[in-house]
Amino acid sequence: MWVDAGLERDAERLRVLLSDPHPLARLVAASALAREETRGAHARAEFPEPDPALDHRHSVIAAGATSPALVKWT
């Protein structure tokens, strides 16, 4: 997890985690891939700036879903 989804992330390393045997690793990778921006402590190498369109949006993964939804929280 630290190597593939640490503080600096990129899509190539995150995709490695999508086949990890641990469910939490797969959820983290799917959520990080859905958010194509740098925000907070986690930087995406290929997206160095925050995306204002994603302000107040959080990754939510419903039970049984294969990908997260970016849901606006107020």
Secondary structure, DSSP 8 states (H G I E B T S, - for coil): -HHHHSSEE-HHHHHHHTT-SSHHHHHHHHHHHH--S-BTTBEETTB-S--GGGTTEEEE--TT-SS-EEEE--
